[in-house]
């Protein structure tokens, strides 16, 4: 393996880790109640991309408060 192959492999792995961390931060910000437009602006992605990431990571696009309210509504029915 050449030096360039090793260096590019390391850089690609670092980019992948960084993107994974960014996706986790996007999902956490959504759970915390921030809008997709805010999150997208902060993460430098389209708000729809932020929504897609939050759904993939969280399994849902709702905030923690929205989830809790839905849980209360279904448990009181």
N, C-alpha and C positions, 0 to 999 in steps of 0.2 A: 504494500500500500504506500502510495506517495505521501509526501508531507501535505500536499494540497488536498488529497482525499481525506486525510485525518483531520485537517483544519476545517474543511467544509462539513465533515460529519459532525464534529463538535459544535460548530455553529448551528447546524440544522437541529441538533438535539436541544441546544439552548433556546432556539426560536420556538420549538415545540413546547418546551417547559413554560416559556413565557406566555404563549398563547393559552395554555391550559390554566395558568394562574389568572390571566385576564378573564377568561371565561368564568372561573369560579368567583372572581370579584364582581363581574356583571350579575351573576345569579344572586350573590349575597346582597348587592345593592338593591336589586328588585325585591327580595324578601324584606329588606329594610324599609320599603315603601317608596322608593324613587321611581319616577316615570321612565319609560323606555327612551323618550327623547333626551332626558337629562343624562341617562346612562350612556346612550349612544354618543352624545356630545363629549362626555368625559373620556370614553374609551376609544373615541375616533372611529366609530362604526355607525352604520345606518341604524336607526331605531328599530327597524324590522329585524335586522341582524341581531341586535341586542335581545329582542323578544325571542327569536329562535334559539339563541344560546341559553337564555333563562329557562325556556321550556325543556331543552335537552338536559341541562344540569339539574334543575329543580323538579322536573316532571310536570310543571305547571307554570303558568305565567302570572299567577296571582301573588300578591304580597302576603306576608305573614298575617297581617291584620285581616285581609280579605279571606284568607283560609280559615282563620279563627272564627270570623263572623259566619262563614258558611257552615262550619262545624257546629256552632251554637244553633243555627237555624235548623239543621237536620236533626240534632239531638233533642230539640224541644218539640219536634213534630210528632 
